[in-house]
Amino acid sequence: MTIRVPQAVSDKLSRLAKGTDRSRSYLAAAAVSAYVERELAIIEGIQQGLADVEAGRVFPHEQVMAEADAIIAEARKAQAGRA
């Protein structure tokens, strides 16, 4: 596989390789791997969310916000009781 990157990126990769005692190829492969893993996790999360919506495994926004507000209020009340 061959990729083209701007000269500034290539220069930084060279500096990083020298500073870490790793090859440019190793660092580039690690960067691509991390990017692919992160992007796949995002895509798979979106697909799971869409499947949940399709299957009806969702809660109305108002219900979630009401529960969150109740949790926050309870935490503030507990914190005020400790002060």
Secondary structure, DSSP 8 states (H G I E B T S, - for coil): ------HHHHHHHHHHHHHHT--HHHHHHHHHHHHHHHHHHHHHHHHHHHHHHHHT----HHHHHHHHHHHHHHHHHHHHHH-
